């Protein structure tokens, strides 16, 4: 990826509905060259899709929980992952290193709805040894685009020197 690709990605992250003509103008390319680069970024999996940012509370999902899951055995990971995908209230899940095994973001209408989901589905997920729920009080930083500059690579330096 060069600087133009990074500029394209940055613009598409912040302005997902930008026209190809406007995008090309902002990165100083012809429309055809810009379109080619966007297609290559998509083909390479750098751009994985396009979506609208939606207000969850406005759609009735005003209650969010961070759920930490610990599994009983490592061999249940594929089955657990497959089960998570089937639950629409789970909007994000990450496999972690160490304990707990997963961080899962869950949305629901309210505490009662979450409790029902927890008791009827979540505690019965394959291989669950333990679940710990933390209620989200406030979204301090909303999901935002990745930084436009390349990540800093640190080699051989101590953490406090960076």
C-alpha positions, 0 to 999 in steps of 0.5 A, a space after each residue: 500500500 502506498 500513500 494514495 491507497 492509504 488516502 483512499 482507505 482513510 476517505 472511504 472510512 470517514 465518507 463511505 458514501 463518497 462518489 468515485 468522482 469525488 474520491 478520485 478528485 480528493 486523491 488526485 487520480 483519474 476516475 478510472 485509476 481510482 476505481 481500479 485502486 478501490 477494486 484492488 483494495 477490495 480484492 486484497 481484502 483491505 476494504 472488506 465492505 461498506 455499511 452505515 453507522 446506526 444509532 443502536 438505541 434508536 433501533 431499540 438496542 439501548 442496553 449494551 453488555 461486555 460479556 467475558 467468556 471462559 471455555 472449559 476446553 480449547 477443543 470447543 473453540 470452533 463450535 463456540 465460534 459457530 454458535 456466537 455467529 448465530 446469535 443476532 444480539 452479539 454484534 462483536 466477539 474477539 478471542 483473547 489470549 489468556 483468561 477470559 477466552 472471549 470478549 463479546 459485545 451484546 446488545 438488547 433492549 434493556 436489562 430484562 431482555 439481556 437477562 432472558 438472553 443470558 439465561 436462555 441462550 448464553 449460558 448454554 453455549 458450547 463449552 462455556 465454563 464461566 460468563 462475566 457480564 459488565 454493563 456499558 454505562 457510556 460510549 466514551 469513544 465511538 467506533 472510528 476509522 483506523 489511523 491513516 498513517 502506517 503503524 509504528 513498528 518497534 524492534 529491539 526497543 524497550 516499551 518505555 523508550 517508545 
